[in-house]
Amino acid sequence: VQMKIAISYKSVFRILGWLLMIEALLMVIPFIVNIVERQPSTGFILGIGGASVAGAILSWTCRFHRITIRRRESYLLVSISWIVFSIFGMLPFIFCRTPLGITDAFFETMSGFTTTGATTLPDVESLSKGILLWRAMTQWVGGLGIILFILALLPTLNEKGGIPMYNAETSGITHEKLHPRIRHTALSLWTVYLALTLAMTLLLWIGPMNFFDAICQSMACISTGGFSTRNNSIAWWNSDYISSIVTIFMLIGGVNFSLLYTACRGNARALWRNDVFRAYLAIIFVAYLAILASLLIQGRVHSFHDILVAPLFHAISAITSTGFTLDNFTLWGPFVILVTMLLMLSGACAGSTTGAIKVDRLCALRSILSNEIRHTVNPRHIYVVRVNGNILPSAEITRITAFVAIYIAVATIGALTISAFGYPITDSFFATLSCLGTNGLGYGDTAGYHLLPCAAKWVLSFCMLIGRLELFTFLVLLSPWFWKK
């Protein structure tokens, strides 16, 4: 019988201390912006001080402990880090010029770090520039992942648990290493991420958008987060140029960043040879045609904007879990709402910054279904499941089917819970799928997240967390077996 080794809590706490000190350093940037703009900065002072002190205490008390990070420590660290980051990251919202309560502040911060983009702020334009920048930064850091961020910064973790932490946080059915050393992989991914952010910022800046709005919109877009500096989101600029740039970069944000890195290294053909990437584009195209057909039938198409820009923007915003809005899609009818919910359930490619089930798993499920149908006719034949030309082992197939089943079960339980507060079941499912898939779009009675009861906000915050960590990483902590020696 294989014996389980006790969890190395001191290793977890030591790394968590480092993470908190890094969060404190990140908050210095919006703090400086508020100082320059002569706007209240009490929240950032408390956030920087609290995260610094807590981080220093954790790392100092465990300084002599040798770091040991195995699979269980990785799951624990990844799950705790997102919660603790949100607890300290919400302080600027609690003590800002238009203060939020604890529930709303935690919801807002969790929505940021998980790149959900659902907001409890009815008027974001009344916020200080520091708070707006902090909202964008939470999404940008959370896009590729908090742990991946620290792996790129701290070389010492390369040999002390980098791989299990990387596997615990990275989305998808397989986890590719671009280089033998995990830190080099993290640096490569962050290089692509940063380059795309800077490129989008410049493209927006040369259009009808100032630099501050451009950098905030870019961080929220590349991370497929969706926090905007304007109440009307991208529609505020009323520019097809801005809408087109955002559409393109939302599309890019939904692609596997390892694949983007390969393409940037000169192997652009790898994109089109990738089955998942082709399926991703196909789903977007079919969804676009479906939305356009519905708008044509309703007589809502009157211009080039209505034919191409608006429906394509919405389809990509929904499937990539960005949640930016251009037009009021809730007026487009129930068919478009259903298509939107299906796109939120699907999600984009694994290894991207998006949420939901992911196209990779859908491709695997399609192959599994096809094999079962053929196996019914030819029971003696042996069929395999392939994704991108690679044969998936039976254990991986079981994990994929279990993930999809649990995902749908969690979405159903979440929707039933929200409906218990008196909301229509359609609106409840929409809000749950939006938060579980880290999308952030709202519809119907649940569109205004700030109007929801506190208990409903905590339920949806929990959906954001487990959705971003892809269920297993967090749900495994609920098992008594996990904590036994």
C-alpha positions as CSV (number, residue, x, y, z in Angstrom):
1,V,0.0,0.0,0.0
2,Q,1.4,3.4,-1.0
3,M,1.7,5.7,2.0
4,K,0.7,9.4,1.6
5,I,3.2,12.0,2.8
6,A,2.0,14.8,5.0
7,I,1.3,18.1,3.3
8,S,4.2,20.5,3.6
9,Y,2.3,23.5,4.9
10,K,5.4,25.6,5.6
11,S,6.3,25.3,1.9
12,V,2.9,26.5,1.0
13,F,3.0,29.4,3.4
14,R,6.5,30.5,2.4
15,I,5.6,30.7,-1.3
16,L,2.3,32.4,-0.3
17,G,4.3,35.0,1.5
18,W,6.3,35.7,-1.6
19,L,3.1,36.0,-3.6
20,L,1.6,38.5,-1.2
21,M,4.7,40.7,-1.3
22,I,4.5,40.6,-5.1
23,E,0.9,41.7,-4.9
24,A,1.9,44.6,-2.7
25,L,4.5,45.7,-5.3
26,L,1.8,45.5,-8.0
27,M,-0.5,47.8,-6.0
28,V,2.3,50.4,-5.8
29,I,1.7,51.2,-9.5
30,P,-2.0,52.3,-9.2
31,F,-1.1,53.9,-5.9
32,I,1.4,56.2,-7.7
33,V,-1.2,57.0,-10.3
34,N,-3.6,58.1,-7.6
35,I,-0.9,60.2,-6.0
36,V,-0.1,61.9,-9.3
37,E,-3.8,62.5,-10.0
38,R,-4.2,63.8,-6.4
39,Q,-6.9,61.3,-5.7
40,P,-7.6,59.4,-2.4
41,S,-5.1,56.5,-1.9
42,T,-6.0,55.2,1.6
43,G,-7.2,51.8,0.2
44,F,-3.9,51.3,-1.7
45,I,-1.9,52.2,1.5
46,L,-3.8,49.6,3.5
47,G,-3.6,47.0,0.7
48,I,0.2,47.5,0.2
49,G,0.8,47.5,4.0
50,G,-1.4,44.6,4.7
51,A,-0.1,42.4,1.9
52,S,3.5,43.3,2.7
53,V,3.2,42.6,6.4
54,A,1.3,39.3,5.9
55,G,3.7,38.2,3.2
56,A,6.8,39.1,5.3
57,I,5.5,37.2,8.3
58,L,4.6,34.1,6.3
59,S,8.0,34.0,4.5
60,W,10.0,34.9,7.6
61,T,8.5,32.4,9.9
62,C,9.1,29.6,7.3
63,R,12.5,30.9,6.0
64,F,14.5,27.9,7.3
65,H,12.1,25.4,5.8
66,R,13.2,23.6,2.7
67,I,10.6,24.1,0.0
68,T,8.9,20.9,-1.0
69,I,6.1,21.2,-3.6
70,R,4.4,18.1,-4.7
71,R,0.9,17.6,-6.3
72,R,-1.1,18.2,-3.1
73,E,0.9,21.2,-2.1
74,S,0.4,22.6,-5.6
75,Y,-3.4,22.2,-5.5
76,L,-3.5,23.8,-2.0
77,L,-1.2,26.7,-2.9
78,V,-3.0,27.5,-6.2
79,S,-6.4,27.5,-4.6
80,I,-5.4,29.6,-1.5
81,S,-3.4,32.1,-3.5
82,W,-6.4,33.2,-5.6
83,I,-8.5,33.6,-2.4
84,V,-5.8,35.5,-0.5
85,F,-5.0,37.7,-3.4
86,S,-8.7,38.7,-3.6
87,I,-8.9,39.4,0.1
88,F,-6.0,41.8,0.1
89,G,-6.8,43.1,-3.4
90,M,-10.3,44.2,-2.4
91,L,-9.0,46.7,0.2
92,P,-8.6,49.5,-2.4
93,F,-12.3,49.0,-3.3
94,I,-13.4,49.2,0.3
95,F,-11.6,52.4,1.0
96,C,-11.9,54.2,-2.4
97,R,-13.8,57.4,-3.2
98,T,-17.0,55.4,-3.7
99,P,-16.5,52.6,-1.2
100,L,-17.9,49.1,-1.6
101,G,-19.0,46.7,1.1
102,I,-17.0,43.6,1.8
103,T,-19.2,41.4,-0.3
104,D,-19.2,43.7,-3.3
105,A,-15.4,44.3,-3.0
106,F,-14.6,40.6,-2.8
107,F,-16.9,39.9,-5.8
108,E,-15.2,42.7,-7.8
109,T,-11.7,41.5,-7.0
110,M,-12.4,37.8,-7.5
111,S,-14.1,38.8,-10.8
112,G,-10.9,40.7,-11.7
113,F,-8.3,38.0,-10.9
114,T,-10.4,35.2,-12.4
115,T,-10.9,37.5,-15.5
116,T,-14.6,37.2,-15.3
117,G,-15.4,40.8,-15.7
118,A,-18.8,40.8,-13.9
119,T,-18.9,44.1,-11.9
120,T,-20.8,45.3,-8.8
121,L,-20.0,48.9,-9.8
122,P,-22.9,50.7,-11.4
123,D,-20.8,53.7,-12.4
124,V,-17.1,52.9,-13.2
125,E,-16.5,56.3,-14.6
126,S,-16.8,57.8,-11.1
127,L,-13.8,55.8,-10.0
128,S,-10.2,57.2,-9.6
129,K,-7.7,56.3,-12.3
130,G,-5.8,54.2,-9.8
131,I,-8.8,52.0,-9.1
132,L,-9.5,51.7,-12.8
133,L,-5.9,50.7,-13.4
134,W,-6.0,48.2,-10.5
135,R,-9.1,46.6,-12.0
136,A,-7.3,46.1,-15.3
137,M,-4.2,44.9,-13.6
138,T,-6.0,42.2,-11.6
139,Q,-7.3,40.8,-14.9
140,W,-4.0,41.0,-16.6
141,V,-2.1,39.2,-13.8
142,G,-4.9,36.6,-13.5
143,G,-5.1,36.1,-17.2
144,L,-2.1,33.7,-17.5
145,G,-2.3,32.9,-13.8
146,I,-0.9,34.1,-10.5
147,I,1.3,31.1,-10.1
148,L,2.7,31.4,-13.7
149,F,3.5,35.0,-12.9
150,I,5.6,34.0,-9.8
151,L,7.3,31.1,-11.8
152,A,8.5,33.7,-14.3
153,L,9.9,36.0,-11.5
154,L,11.5,33.5,-9.1
155,P,14.2,31.2,-10.5
156,T,14.3,29.2,-7.2
157,L,11.0,27.6,-7.9
158,N,12.3,26.0,-11.1
159,E,13.7,23.0,-9.3
160,K,11.3,23.2,-6.2
161,G,7.9,22.4,-7.5
162,G,7.5,24.5,-10.6
163,I,6.1,21.7,-12.7
164,P,3.3,20.6,-10.3
165,M,2.3,24.2,-9.7
166,Y,2.2,24.9,-13.4
167,N,0.1,21.8,-14.0
168,A,-2.3,22.7,-11.2
169,E,-3.1,26.2,-12.6
170,T,-2.8,25.9,-16.3
171,S,-6.0,25.1,-18.2
172,G,-6.6,22.3,-20.6
173,I,-6.4,18.6,-21.1
174,T,-2.6,18.6,-21.6
175,H,0.1,20.9,-20.4
176,E,2.8,21.7,-22.9
177,K,6.3,22.7,-21.8
178,L,8.0,25.0,-24.3
179,H,11.4,24.5,-22.7
180,P,13.0,21.9,-20.4
181,R,13.0,24.4,-17.5
182,I,9.6,25.5,-16.4
183,R,10.7,29.1,-15.7
184,H,11.8,29.5,-19.3
185,T,8.3,28.3,-20.4
186,A,6.7,30.8,-18.1
187,L,8.9,33.6,-19.4
188,S,8.2,32.7,-23.0
189,L,4.4,32.8,-22.4
190,W,4.6,36.1,-20.5
191,T,6.7,37.6,-23.3
192,V,4.0,36.8,-25.9
193,Y,1.4,38.1,-23.5
194,L,3.2,41.3,-22.9
195,A,4.0,41.9,-26.6
196,L,0.3,41.4,-27.5
197,T,-0.7,43.9,-24.7
198,L,1.7,46.5,-25.9
199,A,0.7,46.0,-29.6
200,M,-2.9,46.4,-28.8
201,T,-2.3,49.5,-26.6
202,L,-0.5,51.2,-29.5
203,L,-3.2,50.3,-32.0
204,L,-5.9,51.7,-29.7
205,W,-3.9,54.8,-28.9
206,I,-3.6,55.9,-32.5
207,G,-7.3,55.7,-32.8
208,P,-9.9,57.7,-30.9
209,M,-8.7,56.5,-27.4
210,N,-6.4,58.1,-24.9
211,F,-3.4,56.3,-23.6
212,F,-4.8,55.5,-20.2
213,D,-8.0,54.0,-21.6
214,A,-5.9,52.1,-24.2
215,I,-3.7,50.4,-21.7
216,C,-6.6,49.5,-19.4
217,Q,-8.7,48.1,-22.3
218,S,-5.7,46.2,-23.7
219,M,-5.0,44.5,-20.3
220,A,-8.7,43.6,-20.0
221,C,-8.9,42.3,-23.6
222,I,-5.7,40.2,-23.8
223,S,-6.6,38.6,-20.5
224,T,-10.2,38.1,-21.9
225,G,-11.4,39.8,-18.7
226,G,-13.8,42.5,-19.9
227,F,-13.4,45.2,-17.3
228,S,-13.8,48.5,-19.1
229,T,-13.1,52.1,-18.0
230,R,-16.5,53.1,-19.4
231,N,-20.0,52.3,-18.3
232,N,-21.0,51.4,-21.9
233,S,-17.9,49.3,-22.4
234,I,-16.5,49.4,-26.0
235,A,-19.7,51.0,-27.3
236,W,-18.7,54.3,-25.6
237,W,-16.2,55.1,-28.3
238,N,-18.7,54.5,-31.1
239,S,-15.9,53.5,-33.5
240,D,-15.7,50.6,-35.8
241,Y,-11.9,50.9,-35.8
242,I,-11.8,50.4,-32.0
243,S,-14.4,47.6,-32.3
244,S,-12.4,45.8,-35.0
245,I,-9.1,46.0,-33.0
246,V,-10.8,44.7,-29.9
247,T,-12.4,41.9,-31.9
248,I,-9.1,40.8,-33.4
249,F,-7.3,40.7,-30.0
250,M,-10.2,39.0,-28.3
251,L,-9.9,36.3,-30.9
252,I,-6.1,36.1,-30.3
253,G,-6.7,35.9,-26.5
254,G,-8.8,32.8,-27.0
255,V,-5.9,30.9,-28.7
256,N,-3.5,28.6,-26.9
257,F,-0.5,30.8,-25.9
258,S,1.9,28.0,-26.5
259,L,0.6,27.8,-30.0
260,L,1.0,31.6,-30.4
261,Y,4.6,31.3,-29.2
262,T,5.3,28.7,-31.8
263,A,3.7,30.8,-34.5
264,C,5.8,33.9,-33.3
265,R,8.9,31.8,-33.6
266,G,8.3,31.4,-37.3
267,N,6.1,28.3,-37.5
268,A,2.8,30.0,-38.5
269,R,1.6,26.9,-40.2
270,A,1.3,25.2,-36.8
271,L,-1.8,27.4,-36.2
272,W,-3.8,26.0,-39.2
273,R,-2.5,22.5,-38.7
274,N,-4.0,22.6,-35.2
275,D,-7.4,20.8,-35.0
276,V,-8.5,22.7,-32.0
277,F,-7.7,26.1,-33.6
278,R,-9.7,25.2,-36.7
279,A,-12.6,24.0,-34.6
280,Y,-12.4,27.3,-32.6
281,L,-12.7,29.4,-35.8
282,A,-15.5,27.1,-37.1
283,I,-17.6,27.6,-33.9
284,I,-17.2,31.4,-34.1
285,F,-18.2,31.4,-37.8
286,V,-21.3,29.3,-37.3
287,A,-22.3,31.4,-34.3
288,Y,-21.8,34.6,-36.3
289,L,-24.0,33.3,-39.1
290,A,-26.7,32.1,-36.6
291,I,-26.7,35.6,-34.9
292,L,-26.7,37.4,-38.2
293,A,-29.6,35.3,-39.6
294,S,-31.6,36.0,-36.5
295,L,-31.0,39.8,-36.8
296,L,-31.9,39.7,-40.5
297,I,-35.2,37.9,-39.7
298,Q,-36.0,40.5,-37.1
299,G,-35.2,43.4,-39.5
300,R,-32.4,44.7,-37.3
301,V,-29.7,44.9,-40.0
302,H,-29.3,48.4,-41.5
303,S,-25.6,49.0,-42.0
304,F,-22.2,47.4,-42.3
305,H,-21.9,47.7,-38.5
306,D,-25.0,45.5,-38.1
307,I,-23.9,43.0,-40.7
308,L,-20.4,42.3,-39.7
309,V,-19.0,44.3,-36.7
310,A,-21.7,43.9,-34.0
311,P,-22.6,40.1,-34.4
312,L,-19.0,39.0,-34.9
313,F,-17.9,41.1,-31.9
314,H,-20.6,39.6,-29.7
315,A,-19.8,36.0,-30.8
316,I,-16.1,36.3,-30.1
317,S,-16.7,38.2,-26.8
318,A,-19.0,35.4,-25.6
319,I,-16.8,32.4,-26.6
320,T,-13.6,33.9,-25.4
321,S,-15.2,34.8,-22.0
322,T,-14.2,38.4,-22.5
323,G,-17.6,39.9,-21.9
324,F,-17.0,43.2,-23.6
325,T,-20.3,44.7,-25.0
326,L,-20.8,46.7,-28.2
327,D,-24.5,46.7,-28.7
328,N,-27.4,45.7,-26.3
329,F,-27.5,42.1,-27.3
330,T,-30.3,41.4,-24.7
331,L,-32.7,43.1,-27.2
332,W,-31.7,40.7,-30.0
333,G,-34.2,38.1,-28.9
334,P,-34.2,34.7,-27.1
335,F,-32.4,32.9,-30.0
336,V,-29.3,35.1,-29.6
337,I,-29.5,34.6,-25.8
338,L,-29.4,30.9,-26.3
339,V,-26.5,31.0,-28.8
340,T,-24.7,33.3,-26.2
341,M,-25.2,30.8,-23.5
342,L,-23.9,27.9,-25.7
343,L,-20.8,30.0,-26.5
344,M,-20.3,30.7,-22.8
345,L,-20.5,27.0,-22.1
346,S,-18.1,26.2,-24.9
347,G,-15.2,28.6,-24.2
348,A,-12.2,29.0,-26.5
349,C,-8.9,27.0,-26.6
350,A,-7.1,25.4,-23.6
351,G,-3.9,27.1,-22.7
352,S,-5.5,30.5,-23.4
353,T,-6.8,33.1,-20.9
354,T,-10.4,32.0,-21.4
355,G,-12.8,30.0,-19.2
356,A,-15.6,27.4,-19.6
357,I,-15.3,23.8,-21.0
358,K,-12.8,24.6,-23.8
359,V,-12.8,23.6,-27.5
360,D,-10.2,20.9,-26.8
361,R,-12.5,18.9,-24.6
362,L,-15.4,19.4,-27.1
363,C,-13.2,18.0,-29.9
364,A,-12.4,15.0,-27.7
365,L,-16.1,14.5,-26.9
366,R,-16.9,14.6,-30.6
367,S,-14.4,11.9,-31.2
368,I,-15.7,9.9,-28.3
369,L,-19.2,10.1,-29.5
370,S,-18.2,9.2,-33.1
371,N,-16.3,6.2,-31.8
372,E,-19.2,5.0,-29.7
373,I,-21.5,5.2,-32.7
374,R,-19.1,3.3,-34.9
375,H,-18.4,0.8,-32.1
376,T,-22.1,0.0,-32.0
377,V,-22.0,-1.1,-35.7
378,N,-18.5,-2.7,-35.4
379,P,-18.1,-3.9,-31.8
380,R,-14.9,-5.8,-32.6
381,H,-13.0,-2.8,-33.9
382,I,-10.8,-0.7,-31.7
383,Y,-11.1,3.1,-32.0
384,V,-8.9,5.8,-30.5
385,V,-9.6,9.4,-29.5
386,R,-7.3,11.9,-31.2
387,V,-6.8,15.6,-30.5
388,N,-4.3,17.4,-32.7
389,G,-3.1,14.1,-34.0
390,N,-2.2,12.8,-30.5
391,I,-3.9,9.7,-29.1
392,L,-5.5,10.4,-25.7
393,P,-5.0,7.7,-23.1
394,S,-8.1,6.2,-21.5
395,A,-7.3,7.9,-18.2
396,E,-7.4,11.3,-20.0
397,I,-10.7,10.4,-21.7
398,T,-12.2,9.5,-18.4
399,R,-11.0,12.8,-16.9
400,I,-12.5,14.8,-19.8
401,T,-15.9,13.2,-19.6
402,A,-15.9,13.6,-15.8
403,F,-15.0,17.3,-16.1
404,V,-17.8,18.0,-18.5
405,A,-20.3,16.1,-16.3
406,I,-19.2,17.9,-13.2
407,Y,-19.1,21.2,-15.0
408,I,-22.8,20.8,-16.1
409,A,-23.7,19.6,-12.6
410,V,-22.1,22.6,-10.9
411,A,-23.7,25.0,-13.4
412,T,-27.1,23.4,-12.7
413,I,-26.7,23.6,-8.9
414,G,-25.5,27.2,-9.2
415,A,-28.5,28.2,-11.4
416,L,-31.0,26.5,-9.0
417,T,-29.3,28.3,-6.1
418,I,-29.6,31.7,-7.8
419,S,-33.2,30.9,-8.8
420,A,-34.0,30.2,-5.1
421,F,-33.6,34.0,-4.5
422,G,-36.6,34.6,-6.8
423,Y,-34.9,35.1,-10.2
424,P,-36.2,33.4,-13.4
425,I,-34.5,30.2,-14.2
426,T,-33.2,31.5,-17.6
427,D,-31.6,34.5,-15.9
428,S,-30.2,32.3,-13.2
429,F,-28.6,29.9,-15.7
430,F,-27.2,32.9,-17.7
431,A,-25.6,34.4,-14.6
432,T,-24.2,31.1,-13.4
433,L,-22.8,30.1,-16.8
434,S,-21.3,33.6,-17.1
435,C,-19.5,33.4,-13.8
436,L,-18.5,29.8,-14.0
437,G,-17.2,30.4,-17.5
438,T,-15.4,33.6,-16.3
439,N,-17.4,35.6,-18.9
440,G,-19.1,38.4,-17.0
441,L,-22.0,39.1,-19.4
442,G,-25.3,39.8,-17.7
443,Y,-28.9,39.3,-18.8
444,G,-32.4,40.0,-17.5
445,D,-33.0,40.4,-13.8
446,T,-29.4,39.2,-13.0
447,A,-27.7,41.7,-15.4
448,G,-27.0,44.1,-12.6
449,Y,-24.7,42.2,-10.4
450,H,-24.7,45.0,-7.8
451,L,-28.4,44.4,-7.3
452,L,-28.1,40.8,-6.3
453,P,-28.4,39.7,-2.7
454,C,-25.1,39.2,-0.8
455,A,-25.6,35.5,-0.6
456,A,-26.0,35.2,-4.4
457,K,-22.8,37.2,-4.9
458,W,-20.9,34.8,-2.7
459,V,-22.3,31.9,-4.7
460,L,-21.3,33.5,-8.0
461,S,-17.8,34.4,-6.5
462,F,-17.4,30.7,-5.7
463,C,-18.4,29.8,-9.3
464,M,-15.8,32.3,-10.6
465,L,-13.0,30.6,-8.5
466,I,-13.8,27.0,-9.4
467,G,-14.4,27.9,-13.0
468,R,-11.0,29.6,-13.4
469,L,-9.2,26.7,-11.6
470,E,-11.1,24.2,-13.8
471,L,-13.0,22.4,-11.0
472,F,-10.6,19.7,-10.0
473,T,-7.9,22.0,-8.6
474,F,-10.3,23.4,-6.1
475,L,-12.9,20.6,-5.6
476,V,-10.1,18.2,-4.6
477,L,-9.7,20.2,-1.5
478,L,-13.2,19.3,-0.4
479,S,-12.3,15.7,-0.2
480,P,-11.4,14.3,3.3
481,W,-8.9,12.0,1.6
482,F,-6.9,15.0,0.4
483,W,-6.0,16.0,3.9
484,K,-5.1,12.6,5.3
485,K,-1.4,11.7,5.7
